[in-house]
Amino acid sequence: MRIIDAHQHFWKYHPQNHAWIKDDMKIIQKDFLPEDLAVILSAQNVEGCVSVQVDQTKEETAFQIECARHNPFIKGVVGWIDLMNPSLERDIEIYKEQKIVKGFRHILQGAEEGFMLQPNFINGLKQLSKYHYTYDLLIYANQIQEAIELIKSVEDLPIVLDHIAKPSIKTKSIQDWERDIKSLAKYPNLYCKISGMATEADWTTWKPEDLKPYLDIVVEAFGVDRLLFGSDWPVCLVASSYERWLNTIKEYFKKFSISEQEKIFALNCESFYTLEKA
């Protein structure tokens, strides 16, 4: 079965730039570069990946592009762009020369209430749609209702929800998230990455059965045509090895048909991000 990892990161670790990596995450307080991931992907028979932004700077996007230029297994880049910049259209035109850039992300998780509904932010998303880019939606579960209002304003923009909106798997909080995620999934331009779940569970004691209720819900809500497998490497390392995460998701989907598995593990990612096929 073909596998493309729809969500991973690279960074050159800096304590100030990456202050979100707290001391309980010491395992990832270091550089993570393409050569580190290449070994893992080869061992797990993963043919490629999509690199997603970490820092919110133009330099970050340039770094991601440079990584991809020298590493063909990086099939696409989700960069950062200032969506509220009055000169946004000019910035987008520059990136149109960089075919590896497939979309953009702004880190909305934890943003103040109403941030994503600002007219300038929504207008920025409309520009992404105009130029045929995608948008990665990174939010917490308690932001889903606001995200629904956002999506209503940009129904032509392909959007993918990162990390199933980060429900608190550790506390088994599920009812409100289930209600909201089903409402969110009604919008056909919204896809969902099966990623980042181990880090929302108990890092040291989580088991596949802890994740199953959440997986059941996103499968029901989005169907096999709008789900993408992602590792969230190297962030996942605080709770799981790459191999363990991949095998956990493979095991869950093994009861699905081969064609359904191919969609979730490769084809949906290729289609959503318009990746060039090998």
Order of alpha helices (4+ residues) and beta strands (2+ residues): beta-alpha-beta-alpha-beta-alpha-beta-alpha-beta-alpha-beta-alpha-beta-alpha-beta-alpha-alpha-alpha
